[in-house]
Amino acid sequence: MKKDIILAGVGGQGILSIAAVIDSAALSLGYKVKQAEVHGMSQRGGAVQSHLRISDTGIYSDLIGLKSADLIISVEPMESLRYIPFLSEKGWVVTSRDCFKNIANYPEEEELFAQIEKLPRKIAVDAEKLAREAGSAKASNIVMLGVAAPFLGIAIDKLRKAIEIIFAEKGQKIIDINLRAFDAGLACNNQ
């Protein structure tokens, strides 16, 4: 098993939480994990990306090469397009449709979604709406994790257990919200 994943979004959207859940679940299965440094965290609203590599054999670099990523998981649609050069020919883009307009020249939404629609393998969901229905708009990152779950090569029960572990210190209410958010995202693949 080998998965090369780009995580993308903006500061404050929970990219590190997505990575922590995937890392925890992968490690529980005995997989090796390497993650590149997350960039952009110094500014809330600044671009954030991380390279996450999972394998059942050795991993020698934490960086993903151009045209090599199996999956881009993005909590912000413009950020998903920023990393398309890393996507492999058979790779998937899983993105939120919720725009975070943090720059003056943010593209028109119609143009942005037209570009995403041109991609051969993509899923775009209204993550914030699903997260609110699960109990908190802040859980939109975990909605996106749920949407991406079938592409990770990690058992769903291991991801759910990792959510419980990662959010344990925040209490059962937050765990439950995130599990509902995960399930809401997962359900997007069955429609």
C-alpha positions in Angstrom: 0.0 0.0 0.0 1.3 3.5 -0.9 -0.6 6.7 -0.8 0.7 10.2 -1.6 -1.7 12.9 -0.3 -1.6 16.7 -0.6 -3.6 18.5 2.1 -4.6 22.0 1.3 -6.5 24.9 2.7 -6.0 28.1 4.6 -4.7 28.7 8.1 -7.4 27.9 10.7 -9.3 25.3 8.6 -8.0 22.3 10.4 -5.5 20.9 8.0 -3.3 19.6 10.8 -6.3 17.8 12.4 -7.0 16.0 9.1 -3.3 15.0 9.0 -3.3 13.9 12.6 -6.3 11.6 12.1 -4.9 10.0 9.0 -1.5 9.6 10.6 -3.0 8.0 13.7 -5.1 5.6 11.7 -2.3 4.6 9.4 0.2 4.0 12.2 -2.4 1.9 14.0 -2.3 -0.4 11.0 1.5 -0.6 11.1 2.0 1.7 8.0 4.9 4.0 7.8 4.0 7.7 7.6 6.0 10.8 6.5 4.6 14.3 6.5 6.2 17.4 5.2 6.2 20.6 7.2 3.0 22.5 6.9 3.5 25.9 5.4 1.5 29.1 5.9 0.5 28.5 9.5 2.0 31.8 10.7 -1.0 33.7 9.4 -4.7 32.7 9.9 -6.2 32.8 6.5 -2.8 32.2 4.7 -2.3 29.3 2.3 -1.5 26.0 4.1 -0.4 22.8 2.5 1.1 19.6 3.6 2.5 16.5 1.9 1.4 13.2 3.6 2.9 9.9 2.5 1.8 6.5 3.7 3.3 3.2 2.8 3.6 -0.4 4.0 7.3 -0.2 2.9 10.0 2.4 3.5 9.4 6.1 2.6 12.6 8.0 1.8 11.3 11.5 1.3 8.5 13.5 2.9 7.9 15.4 -0.3 5.6 14.4 -3.1 6.9 14.9 -6.7 5.0 16.6 -9.5 2.3 14.4 -11.1 2.7 11.9 -8.2 -0.1 12.6 -5.7 -2.9 10.0 -5.5 -5.2 12.5 -3.7 -5.6 16.2 -3.0 -7.9 16.9 0.0 -8.8 20.5 0.2 -10.9 22.5 2.6 -10.9 25.5 0.2 -11.6 25.2 -3.6 -9.0 27.6 -4.9 -6.3 25.9 -2.8 -7.3 22.6 -4.4 -6.4 24.0 -7.9 -3.1 25.4 -6.6 -1.8 21.8 -6.2 -3.1 20.2 -9.5 0.5 20.0 -10.8 1.2 17.4 -8.1 -1.8 15.2 -9.0 -1.1 12.0 -10.8 -2.9 11.0 -14.0 -5.3 8.8 -12.0 -5.4 11.0 -8.9 -8.5 12.4 -7.2 -9.4 15.9 -6.0 -11.7 16.0 -3.0 -12.6 19.6 -2.2 -15.0 21.8 -0.3 -17.1 24.2 -2.3 -16.8 26.7 0.5 -14.7 29.7 -0.6 -12.5 31.6 1.8 -12.0 34.9 0.0 -8.8 36.0 1.7 -7.2 37.9 -1.2 -8.4 40.9 -3.2 -8.1 39.1 -6.6 -9.9 35.9 -5.5 -11.3 34.3 -8.7 -15.0 34.5 -9.5 -16.7 31.4 -8.1 -18.3 30.4 -11.4 -14.8 30.4 -13.0 -13.3 28.5 -10.1 -15.9 25.8 -10.1 -15.7 25.5 -13.9 -12.0 24.7 -13.5 -12.7 22.1 -10.9 -15.5 20.6 -13.0 -12.9 20.0 -15.8 -10.9 17.7 -13.7 -11.5 14.0 -14.6 -11.8 12.7 -11.0 -13.2 15.1 -8.5 -15.7 15.4 -5.7 -16.8 18.9 -4.5 -19.1 19.1 -1.5 -20.7 21.8 0.6 -18.6 20.8 3.7 -19.6 23.7 5.9 -23.3 23.0 5.5 -22.8 19.3 6.3 -20.6 20.3 9.3 -23.2 22.7 10.7 -25.8 19.9 10.4 -23.4 17.6 12.3 -23.2 20.2 15.1 -20.4 22.7 14.2 -19.2 24.5 11.1 -15.7 24.0 12.5 -15.9 20.3 11.7 -15.9 21.0 7.9 -12.4 19.6 7.8 -13.6 16.3 9.2 -16.4 16.3 6.6 -13.7 16.5 3.9 -11.8 13.7 5.6 -15.0 11.6 5.4 -15.4 12.4 1.7 -11.8 11.4 1.1 -11.9 8.3 3.3 -12.6 5.7 0.5 -9.5 6.9 -1.4 -7.1 6.6 1.6 -6.7 2.8 1.7 -7.4 2.9 5.4 -10.3 1.0 7.1 -13.1 3.3 8.0 -13.3 2.0 11.6 -9.6 2.9 12.0 -10.3 6.4 10.9 -13.3 6.7 13.2 -11.1 5.4 16.1 -8.4 8.0 15.2 -11.0 10.8 15.4 -11.9 9.6 18.9 -8.2 9.6 19.9 -7.3 13.0 18.4 -10.3 14.8 19.8 -10.4 13.0 23.2 -9.0 15.9 25.2 -11.9 18.1 23.9 -14.6 15.9 25.4 -17.3 13.5 24.2 -19.5 16.3 22.7 -16.7 17.3 20.3 -15.8 13.7 19.5 -19.5 13.1 18.6 -19.7 16.2 16.4 -16.6 15.1 14.5 -17.8 11.5 14.1 -21.1 12.8 12.7 -19.2 15.2 10.4 -17.0 12.3 9.2 -20.1 10.2 8.5 -21.8 13.0 6.6 -18.7 13.3 4.4 -18.6 9.6 3.9 -22.2 9.5 2.8 -21.4 11.9 -0.1 -19.7 8.9 -1.8 -22.9 6.9 -1.7 -25.1 9.4 -3.5 
